[in-house]
């Protein structure tokens, strides 16, 4: 049984990109799931994505657990009626460390990648970012977005 067939057998697939089954059978991929550090522990909603990474790893693929230590400092742009409470940087980073430790109990570190986006996002200077990236977006383009 390949990983796609295992996902089907477990009822983990609702819809899939055409060709995914063939791709997963032909080559090894890196798959990532992002984890929000707004709390010091994982929650039940993380179980299915974690198990997807576990099954991918068991079939020889590379799981990437991306912890949002940097994006977790920004707030929640999902369109909810209330913004997620903003955490102090120290608290978000402490939560991220705890979540990584919990994820290590599911994923074999020898073939998994653990990353915290705070490692690169917290070192970005706003002026440098606007100079290097912002120049590609016109004000009219940005205002046309919702």
KETORLUM-662301 format. One line per field, with one value per residue: residue in three letters; y, x, z of N, C-alpha, C in turn. Coordinates in Angstrom, 3 decimals, always signed. Atoms other than C-alpha are relative to their C-alpha. Layout:
N
torpa: c(ALA_...)
nyy: c(Y_...)
nxx: c(X_...)
nzz: c(Z_...)
cayy: c(Y_...)
caxx: c(X_...)
cazz: c(Z_...)
cyy: c(Y_...)
cxx: c(X_...)
czz: c(Z_...)
This chain:
146
torpa: c(UNK_UNK_UNK_UNK_UNK_UNK_UNK_UNK_UNK_UNK_UNK_UNK_UNK_UNK_UNK_UNK_UNK_UNK_UNK_UNK_UNK_UNK_UNK_UNK_UNK_UNK_UNK_UNK_UNK_UNK_UNK_UNK_UNK_UNK_UNK_UNK_UNK_UNK_UNK_UNK_UNK_UNK_UNK_UNK_UNK_UNK_UNK_UNK_UNK_UNK_UNK_UNK_UNK_UNK_UNK_UNK_UNK_UNK_UNK_UNK_UNK_UNK_UNK_UNK_UNK_UNK_UNK_UNK_UNK_UNK_UNK_UNK_UNK_UNK_UNK_UNK_UNK_UNK_UNK_UNK_UNK_UNK_UNK_UNK_UNK_UNK_UNK_UNK_UNK_UNK_UNK_UNK_UNK_UNK_UNK_UNK_UNK_UNK_UNK_UNK_UNK_UNK_UNK_UNK_UNK_UNK_UNK_UNK_UNK_UNK_UNK_UNK_UNK_UNK_UNK_UNK_UNK_UNK_UNK_UNK_UNK_UNK_UNK_UNK_UNK_UNK_UNK_UNK_UNK_UNK_UNK_UNK_UNK_UNK_UNK_UNK_UNK_UNK_UNK_UNK_UNK_UNK_UNK_UNK_UNK_UNK)
nyy: c(-1.179_-1.255_-0.972_-0.500_+1.053_-0.002_-1.147_+0.361_+1.039_-0.626_-1.035_-1.294_-0.775_-0.467_-0.394_-0.035_-0.525_+1.081_+0.439_+0.113_+1.399_+0.419_-0.706_+0.584_+1.348_-0.089_-0.718_-0.437_-1.427_-0.644_-0.540_-0.772_-0.448_-1.104_+0.081_-1.318_+0.043_-0.888_+0.697_+0.759_+1.405_+0.366_+0.289_+1.132_-0.363_+0.258_+1.436_+0.505_-0.408_+0.680_+1.391_-0.004_-0.061_+1.280_+1.016_-0.343_+0.364_+1.474_+0.453_-0.483_-1.411_-0.868_-0.946_-1.279_-0.610_-1.435_-0.647_-1.414_-0.889_-1.369_-0.392_-0.014_-1.311_-1.013_-0.024_+0.964_-0.654_+0.941_-0.555_+0.225_-1.250_-0.478_+0.328_+0.848_-0.825_-0.091_+0.458_-0.568_+0.780_+1.056_+1.040_+0.700_+0.832_+1.089_+0.915_+0.678_+1.038_+1.083_+0.694_+0.800_+1.152_+0.930_+0.587_+0.962_+1.292_+0.652_+0.039_+0.400_-1.143_+0.351_-0.219_-1.073_-1.359_-0.874_-1.388_-1.024_-1.147_-1.123_-0.005_-0.928_-1.160_-0.975_-0.748_-0.859_-1.421_-0.480_-0.832_+0.903_+0.773_-0.866_-0.317_+1.173_+0.740_-0.900_-0.703_+0.781_-0.148_-1.399_-0.374_+0.359_+1.462_+0.321_-0.506_+0.791_+1.245_-0.114)
nxx: c(+0.865_-0.768_+0.526_+1.289_+0.979_+0.199_+0.871_+1.363_+0.487_+0.285_+1.014_-0.663_+0.037_+1.310_-0.262_-1.441_-0.469_-0.200_-1.381_-0.693_-0.276_-1.124_-1.194_-0.447_-0.493_-1.217_-1.125_+0.129_+0.307_-0.015_+1.329_-0.047_+1.184_-0.339_+0.567_+0.129_-0.447_+0.789_+0.166_-1.215_+0.180_+0.804_+1.389_+0.547_+0.071_-1.305_-0.249_+0.073_-1.191_-1.189_+0.024_-0.334_-1.468_-0.521_+0.160_-0.928_-1.353_-0.097_-0.103_-1.248_+0.045_-0.586_+0.934_-0.539_+0.882_-0.306_+0.619_+0.149_-0.439_-0.019_+1.336_+0.848_-0.121_+0.665_+1.450_+0.695_+0.628_+0.934_+1.324_+0.876_+0.552_-0.927_-1.393_-0.614_-0.763_-1.418_-0.867_-1.341_-0.936_-0.566_+1.013_+0.180_-1.178_+0.064_+1.033_-0.542_-0.926_+0.794_+0.688_-1.010_-0.287_+1.132_-0.042_-1.112_+0.484_+0.694_-0.832_-1.395_-0.851_-1.076_+0.428_+1.001_-0.533_+0.720_-0.388_+0.793_-0.163_-0.579_-1.439_-0.329_+0.895_-0.293_-1.223_+0.237_+0.176_+1.124_-0.464_-0.628_+1.070_+0.733_-0.893_-0.299_+1.189_+1.129_-0.074_+0.677_+1.435_+0.418_+1.063_+1.266_+0.146_+0.306_+1.335_+1.000_+0.208_+0.905)
nzz: c(+0.000_-0.006_-0.961_+0.466_-0.298_-1.448_-0.308_+0.416_-0.901_-1.284_+0.177_-0.169_+1.246_+0.453_+1.380_+0.239_+1.281_+0.973_+0.164_-1.286_-0.320_+0.839_-0.463_-1.257_+0.277_+0.816_-0.601_-1.387_-0.080_-1.304_-0.279_-1.238_-0.711_-0.879_-1.345_-0.618_-1.389_-0.861_-1.278_-0.294_+0.296_+1.157_-0.335_+0.747_+1.416_+0.623_+0.094_+1.372_+0.758_-0.528_+0.464_+1.434_+0.071_-0.492_+1.046_+1.086_-0.422_-0.014_+1.391_+0.580_+0.370_-1.022_-0.626_-0.460_-0.992_-0.017_-1.153_+0.337_-1.059_+0.524_+0.441_-1.184_-0.646_+0.825_-0.154_+0.840_+1.151_+0.625_+0.220_-1.153_-0.540_-1.022_+0.244_-1.023_-0.948_+0.313_-1.071_-0.076_+0.804_-0.841_-0.191_+1.277_+0.230_-0.981_+0.495_+1.177_-0.482_-0.593_+1.097_+0.699_-0.848_+0.140_+1.341_+0.023_-0.493_+1.114_+1.200_-0.189_+0.329_+0.935_+1.387_+0.030_-0.101_-0.910_+0.242_-0.668_+0.888_-0.755_+0.252_+1.079_+0.038_-1.063_+0.318_+1.159_-0.262_+0.809_+1.113_+0.971_+0.624_+0.932_+1.109_+0.809_+0.417_+0.199_+1.286_+1.035_-0.172_+0.094_-0.923_+0.644_-0.095_-1.385_-0.320_+0.706_-0.750_-1.141)
cayy: c(+0.000_+3.419_+6.542_+7.792_+4.459_+4.582_+8.062_+6.788_+3.704_+5.913_+8.318_+11.195_+12.338_+14.423_+15.913_+15.814_+17.512_+15.396_+13.363_+13.438_+9.683_+9.077_+11.706_+10.225_+6.765_+7.933_+10.275_+11.362_+14.772_+17.206_+18.085_+20.799_+21.666_+24.953_+25.093_+28.231_+28.980_+30.974_+28.343_+26.358_+23.040_+21.384_+20.819_+18.135_+20.075_+19.398_+15.611_+14.946_+17.105_+15.571_+12.069_+12.984_+13.944_+10.732_+8.559_+10.449_+9.935_+6.215_+5.931_+7.637_+11.217_+14.192_+15.940_+19.612_+20.919_+24.700_+26.485_+30.043_+31.742_+34.818_+34.893_+34.170_+37.602_+39.369_+38.446_+36.481_+37.687_+34.944_+37.274_+36.284_+38.822_+39.008_+39.137_+36.486_+37.888_+39.138_+37.439_+38.902_+37.767_+35.782_+33.918_+33.093_+31.782_+29.741_+28.260_+27.447_+25.541_+23.537_+22.706_+21.565_+19.295_+17.804_+17.284_+15.463_+12.742_+11.987_+12.640_+11.028_+13.899_+11.949_+12.431_+15.298_+19.021_+21.318_+25.047_+28.108_+31.044_+33.403_+32.396_+34.441_+36.707_+38.321_+39.443_+41.272_+45.034_+46.804_+49.339_+46.628_+44.568_+47.481_+48.362_+44.795_+43.345_+46.204_+47.799_+45.001_+45.984_+49.239_+51.120_+50.607_+46.832_+46.705_+48.861_+46.619_+43.694_+42.981)
caxx: c(+0.000_+1.417_+0.838_-2.027_-3.819_-3.245_-4.778_-7.787_-8.126_-8.081_-10.659_-8.167_-8.820_-11.830_-10.427_-6.997_-5.086_-5.202_-2.008_-1.171_-1.478_+0.900_+3.345_+3.474_+4.043_+6.834_+8.894_+9.548_+8.168_+8.508_+5.167_+4.651_+2.047_+2.077_+1.466_+0.285_+2.054_-0.812_-1.004_+1.722_+0.318_-1.014_-4.777_-7.023_-7.368_-3.680_-4.047_-5.117_-2.367_+0.239_-0.863_-0.672_+2.974_+3.567_+2.174_+4.131_+7.314_+6.612_+6.375_+9.735_+8.611_+9.995_+7.715_+8.334_+6.769_+6.661_+5.994_+4.725_+6.733_+7.072_+3.664_+2.097_+3.279_+1.281_-2.308_-4.903_-5.732_-8.329_-11.331_-12.693_-14.785_-12.208_-8.466_-6.469_-4.906_-1.407_+1.277_+4.510_+7.428_+8.898_+5.615_+5.157_+8.723_+8.296_+5.057_+6.840_+9.549_+6.943_+5.054_+8.244_+8.981_+5.476_+5.831_+9.117_+7.131_+5.330_+7.983_+11.410_+13.908_+16.400_+14.266_+11.917_+12.517_+11.505_+11.480_+10.294_+9.569_+10.618_+14.180_+14.006_+10.966_+12.058_+15.315_+13.697_+13.977_+10.815_+12.674_+14.786_+11.660_+9.805_+12.835_+13.490_+9.965_+7.479_+8.698_+7.003_+3.520_+1.960_-0.405_-3.227_-2.587_-2.683_-5.835_-7.629_-7.304_-9.848)
cazz: c(+0.000_-0.921_+1.153_-1.016_-0.683_+3.067_+3.224_+1.261_+3.482_+6.570_+5.094_+5.076_+1.501_+0.573_-2.641_-4.249_-7.011_-10.193_-10.490_-6.763_-6.333_-9.235_-7.987_-4.477_-5.953_-8.314_-6.173_-2.637_-1.679_+1.176_+2.747_+5.320_+7.890_+9.765_+13.518_+15.322_+18.625_+20.163_+22.932_+24.692_+23.496_+20.391_+20.272_+18.868_+15.589_+14.945_+15.150_+11.557_+9.984_+12.313_+11.379_+7.695_+8.225_+10.203_+7.401_+4.762_+6.785_+7.239_+3.455_+2.919_+2.294_+4.227_+6.707_+7.433_+10.630_+10.275_+13.539_+13.114_+15.824_+13.598_+11.959_+15.342_+16.460_+13.755_+14.514_+12.623_+9.105_+8.530_+8.501_+11.907_+13.756_+16.539_+16.192_+18.003_+21.178_+20.486_+22.537_+23.781_+21.627_+24.518_+25.061_+21.368_+21.151_+24.359_+22.965_+19.702_+21.580_+23.496_+20.302_+18.588_+21.542_+21.278_+17.530_+18.137_+19.863_+16.579_+13.933_+13.649_+13.742_+11.634_+8.515_+9.438_+9.167_+11.990_+11.291_+13.157_+10.864_+13.672_+12.796_+9.593_+9.971_+13.246_+11.682_+8.740_+8.890_+7.653_+5.538_+3.913_+3.264_+1.678_-0.434_-1.617_-1.855_-1.601_-4.824_-6.775_-5.547_-6.668_-4.382_-6.925_-6.906_-3.111_-2.843_-5.345_-2.926_-0.219)
cyy: c(+1.239_+1.017_+0.548_-1.016_-0.082_+1.157_-0.303_-1.005_+0.593_+1.104_+1.409_+0.859_+0.333_+0.367_+0.080_+0.584_-1.167_-0.318_-0.182_-1.447_-0.500_+0.647_-0.637_-1.416_+0.035_+0.633_+0.387_+1.510_+0.490_+0.652_+0.763_+0.268_+1.112_-0.120_+1.367_-0.058_+0.918_-0.642_-0.843_-1.488_-0.176_-0.279_-1.082_+0.298_-0.223_-1.484_-0.518_+0.455_-0.677_-1.430_-0.096_+0.049_-1.323_-1.060_+0.289_-0.426_-1.520_-0.575_+0.622_+1.441_+0.832_+0.935_+1.263_+0.608_+1.460_+0.658_+1.500_+0.943_+1.459_+0.478_+0.038_+1.319_+1.073_+0.127_-0.951_+0.696_-0.822_+0.559_-0.273_+1.341_+0.578_-0.433_-0.889_+0.886_-0.010_-0.406_+0.805_-0.922_-1.171_-1.151_-0.803_-0.934_-1.177_-1.030_-0.804_-1.113_-1.191_-0.815_-0.866_-1.256_-1.031_-0.685_-1.053_-1.375_-0.791_-0.244_-0.362_+1.129_-0.330_+0.230_+1.042_+1.338_+0.771_+1.409_+0.915_+1.264_+1.261_+0.112_+0.938_+1.239_+1.063_+0.804_+0.935_+1.432_+0.522_+0.808_-0.859_-0.809_+0.849_+0.340_-1.200_-0.698_+0.934_+0.701_-0.744_+0.116_+1.474_+0.267_-0.381_-1.499_-0.383_+0.455_-0.795_-1.320_+0.230_-0.043)
cxx: c(+0.909_-0.700_-1.366_-1.108_-0.269_-0.900_-1.449_-0.610_-0.403_-1.062_+0.557_-0.029_-1.443_+0.102_+1.505_+0.295_+0.177_+1.493_+0.754_+0.352_+1.204_+1.307_+0.552_+0.536_+1.346_+1.188_-0.289_-0.188_+0.245_-1.356_+0.062_-1.389_+0.467_-0.734_+0.087_+0.406_-0.795_-0.319_+1.249_-0.096_-0.769_-1.427_-0.523_-0.106_+1.305_+0.228_-0.002_+1.204_+1.283_+0.047_+0.262_+1.514_+0.626_-0.084_+0.898_+1.418_+0.184_+0.137_+1.197_+0.009_+0.555_-1.056_+0.737_-1.033_+0.418_-0.774_+0.030_+0.372_+0.062_-1.374_-0.976_+0.060_-0.835_-1.480_-0.619_-0.716_-1.105_-1.395_-0.966_-0.507_+0.890_+1.406_+0.506_+0.800_+1.483_+0.816_+1.288_+0.942_+0.556_-0.987_-0.204_+1.177_+0.042_-1.046_+0.523_+0.960_-0.758_-0.702_+0.993_+0.344_-1.126_+0.028_+1.096_-0.412_-0.698_+0.915_+1.439_+0.906_+1.081_-0.399_-1.117_+0.723_-0.907_+0.501_-0.944_+0.188_+0.456_+1.495_+0.383_-0.900_+0.353_+1.261_-0.182_-0.263_-1.091_+0.466_+0.668_-1.055_-0.742_+0.850_+0.149_-1.234_-1.154_-0.012_-0.721_-1.527_-0.374_-1.120_-1.354_-0.262_-0.430_-1.413_-1.104_-0.303_-0.968_+0.785)
czz: c(+0.000_+0.905_-0.428_+0.307_+1.500_+0.426_-0.375_+0.974_+1.346_-0.102_+0.131_-1.260_-0.343_-1.475_-0.158_-1.369_-0.969_-0.143_+1.310_+0.328_-0.783_+0.459_+1.274_-0.175_-0.734_+0.702_+1.438_+0.017_+1.427_+0.184_+1.308_+0.541_+0.924_+1.331_+0.660_+1.469_+0.927_+1.351_+0.241_-0.332_-1.300_+0.467_-0.923_-1.499_-0.743_-0.265_-1.443_-0.833_+0.487_-0.522_-1.503_-0.178_+0.448_-1.095_-1.195_+0.365_-0.019_-1.408_-0.716_-0.459_+1.159_+0.571_+0.440_+0.939_+0.131_+1.128_-0.242_+1.120_-0.421_-0.418_+1.164_+0.756_-0.687_+0.303_-0.993_-1.153_-0.655_-0.226_+1.128_+0.511_+1.088_-0.354_+1.124_+0.943_-0.365_+1.218_+0.018_-0.776_+0.807_+0.183_-1.276_-0.262_+0.985_-0.429_-1.187_+0.406_+0.571_-1.086_-0.772_+0.801_-0.103_-1.356_-0.121_+0.508_-1.109_-1.198_+0.351_-0.490_-1.024_-1.461_-0.109_+0.110_+0.947_-0.242_+0.759_-0.823_+0.726_-0.278_-1.138_+0.007_+1.042_-0.275_-1.199_+0.460_-0.934_-1.208_-1.072_-0.751_-1.033_-1.218_-0.936_-0.564_-0.365_-1.337_-1.122_+0.063_-0.031_+1.000_-0.596_+0.097_+1.413_+0.365_-0.683_+0.713_+1.148_+1.288)
